[in-house]
Amino acid sequence: MRITLLLIIAMLLIGCSQTPDSSVRTKTVVDDNYIATVEQAAQQSAVDVIWVNPPTRQIKEDN
């Protein structure tokens, strides 16, 4: 009984957690600088790089 009560309280507290600030608009873009740096280092080391998921970064969106 106690465990059930604790789980219910925990769920309620999780539901009241803080949400992200929606006033700051961001956009996800591919991080071209990082890709270029890694590929340059790989070329110098004779290593092949295959990007399965290219690295991304968040930027502020212009209004």
QUIPEVEN-V83956 format. One record per residue. N is the residue number from 1. OMEGA is omega in radians with two decimals (NA if undefined). BURIAL is I if it has 16 or more other ideal C-beta (glycine too) atoms within 10 Angstrom, else O. Layout:
N&OMEGA&BURIAL + N&OMEGA&BURIAL
//
This chain:
1&-3.14&O + 2&-3.12&O + 3&3.12&O + 4&3.12&O + 5&3.12&O + 6&3.10&O + 7&3.12&O + 8&3.12&O + 9&3.12&O + 10&3.12&O + 11&3.12&O + 12&3.12&O + 13&3.09&O + 14&3.13&O + 15&-3.14&O + 16&-3.11&O + 17&-3.06&O + 18&3.10&O + 19&-3.14&O + 20&-3.14&O + 21&-3.09&O + 22&-3.13&O + 23&3.11&O + 24&-3.12&O + 25&3.09&O + 26&3.13&O + 27&3.12&O + 28&3.12&O + 29&3.09&O + 30&-3.11&O + 31&-3.07&I + 32&-3.14&O + 33&3.14&O + 34&3.13&O + 35&-3.13&O + 36&3.14&O + 37&-3.13&O + 38&-3.12&O + 39&3.08&O + 40&3.11&O + 41&3.14&O + 42&3.14&O + 43&3.13&O + 44&-3.13&O + 45&-3.11&O + 46&3.13&O + 47&3.07&O + 48&3.11&O + 49&3.06&O + 50&-3.12&O + 51&3.06&O + 52&3.04&O + 53&-3.10&O + 54&3.13&O + 55&-3.14&O + 56&3.05&O + 57&3.14&O + 58&3.05&O + 59&3.09&O + 60&-3.11&O + 61&3.09&O + 62&3.14&O + 63&NA&O
//
